[in-house]
Amino acid sequence: MSIRSETGPSHPRIYDAIGVGYARLRRPDPRIAAHIERALVGARTVVNVGAGAGSYEPDDREVVAVEPSAAMIAQRAPGVVVRGVGEALPFRDGAFDAALAILTIHHWLDPAAGLQELRRAAGRVVVFGFEPAATRNFWLVRDYVPAAAAFDDDYAPTVDMVCDALGTASVASVPIPHDCTDGFLAAYWRRPERYLDDSVRASISTLARCVPADVEPGLERLRRDLASGAWAERYADLLDREEADFGYRLIVRE
């Protein structure tokens, strides 16, 4: 693996603390990957910004990853990695056919500036993100851990804001399968018992950022509701679904 240090804005190194389990618990889901792969058709060179442990990076193209966290870089497969941030990409204009940003822009200090950098460095921009309002409406957050919505409310750009920063872009819904292998916030929407696992929550930044006092009472209520059957009764409409829309979107600028 080739790693080069680059200067840039000073990002909080949140993933040096919470990212250690990402390679195990945040495995790419093939159904989500298919959406991303279609958006990359024809691109030979790709820069993956906020690349983390490398989820959803194509293995049949030339990929350069940009990532600030040493803990995330340590989990990556061999490849070229630049230690840096989205707001200051050390590449010439149009250096890549496509730029990827996968569930990352809500952690950037200046998402609009970072998206402009993606536009500058690549002919096509592919963003997999979410609508922040959907976080607040997700059953886990709405009914058990409402404090978890605070970070996304404050920092996550809306889909409209992403489109404004990118210019003309297409937006497509990405439904989440009930057995999703990528353990982001809504991945366990039909497997509520998984949210009681400390390691699972540690790999979901929305929950990992919360102080325990804001999370534990709600988790205890969830534990009781699962044991009593109240959860299954309240969310019976979810139990027969194979997939559902929780506000995750694929945004593509050609």
C-alpha positions, 0 to 999 in steps of 0.5 A: 500500500502506498500512503502519502501525507497531504496537508489540508483542513484539520478534520476531527479524527472521529474514525480513529476512535470509532472506525476500528470495526468497520472492515468487519461490520461495514461490509459492502452490500452487493445490492447497494454496490450494484447501484454504485457500479451502474453509476461508474460504467465507463469510468476507468480511473476513480478517486474515492474521497472519504474512502474509509476501509474501502467499501464499494471501491471497484476492483476492476478500475484504477482507484486512488483513495483519499482518507484522513483516518489512520485507523481506517487506512489500516483496515484497507486492502493494498492500494494507493491511499492519499492521507487527506480530506475532500476540501483540498484534493491534491490532484489536477483538474479533471485528473479522474474519470469519476469521483466517489463519496460514499456515506462520508460528506456528513463528516466533512467540515465544509461539504459544499467545498468538498463537493466542488473539489470532486467536480474539479477533479473528476468528470463524473461525481457519484455520491451515496448519501441520505436525506437527514430528515429520514434519520429523525424519522427512522423508528430507532431514532424517533422512538428510542434514541432521538438524541442521535438525530442531532449531529445529522440535523446540524452537519449533514447536507440535504439532498437538495444542498448536494445537488446545488453544490454539484450542479445538474445531477440525477437523484435515485432512491436506494432501498435498503434490503432487510439483510443488508451487510453494510451496518450503517444506521438503517441497515438493521431496520428489520433486525432490531436486536442488532442495535443492542450490540455494543460493537454494532453501535460503535460502527454507526457514527450517528450512534457512536457520537452520542453520550451514553446517557442519551442512548442507554435509556432508549436501548433499555426500552427497546430491549423490553419491547423486544422481549414483550413483543411490543416492538413486533406489534408496533412495527408489524408493517415492516416484518414482511418487507424485503426492502424499504426506503429510509432516505438513502440516495445515489446522486450522480453528476455527469 
